[in-house]
């Protein structure tokens, strides 16, 4: 922290991904960083590694410049691995643009978070099918998203709080029906880890989703060292509708917990 603002003590990038200069969207002191892929898309056998540490008391908003596009991946899948560590009282809002999987694309993403009981994590994500010549919504081969959240307690113990594993493999099974995509083509997720998460909040967020053209559900994790996780999953046929739904939920948390205005990333 410097002058009431979070700052980067160090940053580094190499290869395809770049990190733009930090900026501040409001007067809260929360710093915003934007990850850019000048290559425009992920291709077969690409491997992207991200390592993020938010130290005690710091506040970071991390987003992308545009959608993550995964094109055809003949021979091998594209992969992204991210490791995140949050210190005492640290906060991270992870708000990437949507993931777009095109025809014959295979993509795997593994995100591992280590948080403290006083940390705050909010992560939103949307998965959408890319354009296909035959108009099929599920022309991609595989989308595999795995989120792991572990809590580092005061006694040094590290305990699993949340394991959220999403696997969509259209060639292997019918993903359109009941118990899976329920006839929809787009999927949105919100993960919240915070000591203030409880059943009342889960009920409130679920009620909020009723105002959108989407099918949504909310689940709670157990409580570990005083902190609890929440996962919201929503299905729709529209990226825009899912973005609006997730924004409504995150803006509620921003206002209530941090006194911030609705998030405006000013990308357009």
C-alpha positions as CSV (number, residue, x, y, z in Angstrom):
1,X,0.0,0.0,0.0
2,X,1.1,3.6,-0.7
3,X,-0.9,6.6,0.0
4,X,-4.0,4.5,0.6
5,X,-3.6,2.8,-2.7
6,X,-2.6,-0.8,-3.5
7,X,0.5,-1.0,-5.7
8,X,2.5,-3.8,-7.3
9,X,5.8,-4.5,-5.5
10,X,6.9,-6.5,-8.5
11,X,5.5,-7.7,-11.8
12,X,6.9,-9.8,-14.7
13,X,5.7,-11.2,-18.0
14,X,7.2,-13.2,-20.8
15,X,5.9,-14.9,-23.9
16,X,2.4,-14.4,-25.2
17,X,0.7,-12.8,-22.2
18,X,1.3,-9.2,-21.2
19,X,0.2,-7.1,-18.2
20,X,-0.8,-3.5,-18.9
21,X,0.0,-0.6,-16.6
22,X,-2.1,-0.4,-13.5
23,X,-5.0,2.0,-13.1
24,X,-7.6,2.9,-10.5
25,X,-11.3,2.8,-11.3
26,X,-12.5,4.6,-8.2
27,X,-11.2,6.2,-5.0
28,X,-11.2,3.0,-2.9
29,X,-7.5,2.3,-3.5
30,X,-8.2,-0.9,-5.3
31,X,-5.7,-1.4,-8.1
32,X,-6.8,-2.8,-11.5
33,X,-4.5,-4.9,-13.8
34,X,-5.4,-6.0,-17.3
35,X,-4.0,-9.2,-18.8
36,X,-3.6,-9.0,-22.6
37,X,-2.9,-11.8,-25.2
38,X,-1.5,-10.0,-28.3
39,X,-1.7,-13.3,-30.2
40,X,-5.5,-13.0,-30.0
41,X,-6.3,-16.7,-29.1
42,X,-5.1,-19.9,-27.5
43,X,-4.0,-22.7,-29.8
44,X,-3.1,-26.3,-29.6
45,X,-0.3,-27.2,-27.1
46,X,-0.2,-23.6,-25.7
47,X,0.5,-23.4,-22.0
48,X,-0.1,-20.2,-20.1
49,X,1.1,-19.7,-16.5
50,X,-0.1,-17.0,-14.2
51,X,1.1,-16.4,-10.6
52,X,-0.5,-13.8,-8.5
53,X,0.1,-12.8,-4.9
54,X,-2.0,-10.2,-3.1
55,X,-0.3,-9.4,0.2
56,X,-1.8,-8.5,3.5
57,X,-4.3,-5.6,3.3
58,X,-3.9,-5.2,-0.5
59,X,-6.9,-5.0,-2.9
60,X,-6.6,-6.2,-6.5
61,X,-9.0,-6.3,-9.5
62,X,-7.7,-8.5,-12.2
63,X,-9.4,-8.7,-15.6
64,X,-8.6,-9.4,-19.3
65,X,-8.6,-7.0,-22.2
66,X,-11.0,-9.2,-24.2
67,X,-12.5,-12.6,-24.5
68,X,-10.3,-15.7,-24.2
69,X,-10.7,-17.4,-27.5
70,X,-9.7,-21.0,-28.0
71,X,-9.4,-22.1,-31.7
72,X,-9.0,-25.6,-33.1
73,X,-6.4,-27.6,-31.1
74,X,-5.4,-30.5,-33.3
75,X,-2.9,-32.8,-31.5
76,X,-3.1,-31.3,-28.1
77,X,-5.2,-29.1,-25.8
78,X,-4.6,-25.5,-24.8
79,X,-4.0,-25.0,-21.1
80,X,-3.9,-22.2,-18.5
81,X,-2.6,-22.7,-15.0
82,X,-3.0,-20.0,-12.4
83,X,-1.7,-19.9,-8.8
84,X,-3.1,-17.3,-6.4
85,X,-2.1,-16.5,-2.8
86,X,-4.1,-14.0,-0.7
87,X,-2.6,-12.6,2.5
88,X,-4.4,-11.5,5.7
89,X,-7.2,-9.0,4.9
90,X,-6.3,-9.2,1.2
91,X,-9.0,-9.0,-1.5
92,X,-9.1,-10.2,-5.1
93,X,-11.8,-9.7,-7.7
94,X,-11.1,-11.9,-10.7
95,X,-13.2,-10.7,-13.6
96,X,-12.1,-12.0,-16.9
97,X,-14.1,-11.6,-20.1
98,X,-15.8,-14.7,-21.4
99,X,-14.1,-17.9,-22.5
100,X,-15.1,-18.8,-26.1
101,X,-14.4,-22.3,-27.3
102,X,-14.6,-22.7,-31.1
103,X,-15.2,-25.8,-33.2
104,X,-12.8,-28.6,-32.4
105,X,-11.2,-26.7,-29.5
106,X,-10.0,-28.4,-26.4
107,X,-9.1,-26.3,-23.3
108,X,-8.1,-27.0,-19.8
109,X,-7.8,-24.4,-17.0
110,X,-6.6,-25.1,-13.4
111,X,-6.8,-22.3,-10.8
112,X,-5.4,-22.9,-7.3
113,X,-6.1,-20.4,-4.6
114,X,-4.5,-20.2,-1.1
115,X,-6.4,-17.8,1.1
116,X,-6.3,-16.7,4.8
117,X,-9.4,-16.7,6.9
118,X,-9.7,-12.9,6.6
119,X,-9.1,-12.9,2.8
120,X,-11.9,-12.0,0.3
121,X,-12.2,-13.6,-3.1
122,X,-14.8,-13.0,-5.8
123,X,-14.3,-14.7,-9.2
124,X,-16.8,-14.6,-12.1
125,X,-16.5,-16.6,-15.4
126,X,-18.6,-17.2,-18.5
127,X,-18.2,-20.1,-21.0
128,X,-19.7,-19.6,-24.4
129,X,-19.5,-21.6,-27.7
130,X,-17.9,-19.9,-30.6
131,X,-19.2,-19.7,-34.2
132,X,-19.5,-22.9,-36.0
133,X,-20.2,-23.4,-39.8
134,X,-23.2,-25.7,-39.0
135,X,-24.5,-23.4,-36.3
136,X,-24.0,-26.1,-33.6
137,X,-23.6,-24.7,-30.1
138,X,-21.3,-27.5,-28.9
139,X,-18.8,-27.9,-31.7
140,X,-15.8,-27.9,-29.3
141,X,-14.1,-31.0,-28.0
142,X,-13.6,-30.2,-24.4
143,X,-13.8,-27.4,-21.8
144,X,-12.3,-28.4,-18.4
145,X,-12.3,-25.8,-15.6
146,X,-11.0,-26.7,-12.1
147,X,-10.9,-24.3,-9.2
148,X,-9.3,-25.3,-5.9
149,X,-9.5,-23.0,-2.8
150,X,-7.4,-23.9,0.3
151,X,-7.4,-22.0,3.6
152,X,-4.2,-21.3,5.4
153,X,-5.1,-21.1,9.1
154,X,-3.3,-19.2,11.8
155,X,-1.7,-22.5,13.0
156,X,-0.1,-23.1,9.6
157,X,-2.5,-25.8,8.6
158,X,-3.7,-25.8,5.0
159,X,-7.2,-27.2,4.4
160,X,-9.3,-27.7,1.3
161,X,-12.4,-25.4,1.3
162,X,-13.7,-25.7,-2.2
163,X,-13.1,-28.0,-5.2
164,X,-15.2,-26.9,-8.3
165,X,-14.6,-29.1,-11.3
166,X,-16.5,-28.4,-14.5
167,X,-16.1,-30.7,-17.5
168,X,-18.0,-30.3,-20.8
169,X,-17.2,-32.9,-23.5
170,X,-19.8,-32.7,-26.2
171,X,-18.4,-35.6,-28.3
172,X,-18.4,-38.0,-25.4
173,X,-22.0,-37.5,-24.2
174,X,-25.1,-35.5,-24.8
175,X,-24.6,-32.3,-22.8
176,X,-27.7,-30.6,-23.8
177,X,-30.3,-32.4,-21.7
178,X,-31.5,-32.5,-18.1
179,X,-28.9,-32.6,-15.4
180,X,-26.3,-30.9,-17.5
181,X,-26.9,-27.8,-19.7
182,X,-30.7,-28.1,-19.5
183,X,-31.2,-27.0,-23.1
184,X,-29.0,-23.9,-22.8
185,X,-25.7,-23.2,-24.5
186,X,-23.9,-20.7,-22.2
187,X,-22.7,-21.2,-18.6
188,X,-21.8,-18.6,-16.0
189,X,-20.1,-19.2,-12.6
190,X,-19.5,-17.0,-9.5
191,X,-17.2,-18.1,-6.7
192,X,-17.2,-16.1,-3.5
193,X,-14.9,-16.9,-0.5
194,X,-15.3,-14.6,2.5
195,X,-16.0,-14.9,6.2
196,X,-19.3,-13.0,5.6
197,X,-20.7,-15.7,3.3
198,X,-23.7,-17.4,4.9
199,X,-27.1,-19.0,4.0
200,X,-28.8,-15.6,4.0
201,X,-26.4,-14.3,1.4
202,X,-26.9,-17.4,-0.7
203,X,-30.7,-17.0,-0.6
204,X,-30.4,-13.3,-1.5
205,X,-28.2,-13.9,-4.5
206,X,-30.5,-16.7,-5.7
207,X,-33.5,-14.4,-5.4
208,X,-31.6,-11.8,-7.4
209,X,-31.0,-14.2,-10.3
210,X,-34.7,-14.6,-10.7
211,X,-34.8,-11.2,-12.5
212,X,-32.7,-12.6,-15.4
213,X,-33.4,-14.9,-18.4
214,X,-31.3,-17.7,-16.9
215,X,-31.6,-20.8,-14.8
216,X,-29.4,-20.4,-11.7
217,X,-28.6,-22.2,-8.4
218,X,-26.4,-21.4,-5.4
219,X,-24.4,-23.8,-3.2
220,X,-22.4,-23.2,0.0
221,X,-19.3,-25.0,1.2
222,X,-18.6,-25.9,4.7
223,X,-16.8,-23.4,6.9
224,X,-13.0,-23.7,7.4
225,X,-11.2,-21.5,10.0
226,X,-14.1,-19.1,10.0
227,X,-14.4,-18.6,6.2
228,X,-17.0,-20.0,3.9
229,X,-17.3,-20.5,0.1
230,X,-20.3,-19.9,-2.2
231,X,-20.7,-21.1,-5.8
232,X,-23.4,-19.7,-8.1
233,X,-24.0,-21.5,-11.4
234,X,-26.2,-20.0,-14.2
235,X,-27.3,-21.3,-17.6
236,X,-28.5,-19.1,-20.5
237,X,-28.4,-18.7,-24.2
238,X,-26.8,-15.3,-24.0
239,X,-23.4,-14.1,-22.9
240,X,-24.8,-10.6,-22.3
241,X,-27.5,-12.0,-20.0
242,X,-25.0,-14.0,-17.9
243,X,-22.7,-11.0,-17.7
244,X,-25.5,-8.9,-16.4
245,X,-26.5,-11.5,-13.9
246,X,-23.0,-11.9,-12.5
247,X,-22.5,-8.2,-12.5
248,X,-25.6,-7.7,-10.4
249,X,-24.3,-10.2,-7.8
250,X,-20.8,-8.8,-7.7
251,X,-22.1,-5.2,-7.5
252,X,-24.2,-6.2,-4.5
253,X,-21.1,-7.5,-2.7
254,X,-19.0,-4.5,-3.7
255,X,-21.6,-2.0,-2.3
256,X,-22.4,-3.9,0.9
257,X,-18.9,-5.1,1.9
258,X,-16.6,-2.4,0.4
259,X,-18.8,0.7,-0.2
260,X,-17.9,0.7,-3.9
261,X,-20.0,1.8,-6.9
262,X,-21.0,-0.8,-9.6
263,X,-18.0,-2.2,-11.5
264,X,-17.3,-0.3,-14.7
265,X,-14.2,-1.7,-16.5
266,X,-14.4,0.9,-19.3
267,X,-13.2,-1.4,-22.0
268,X,-15.3,0.2,-24.7
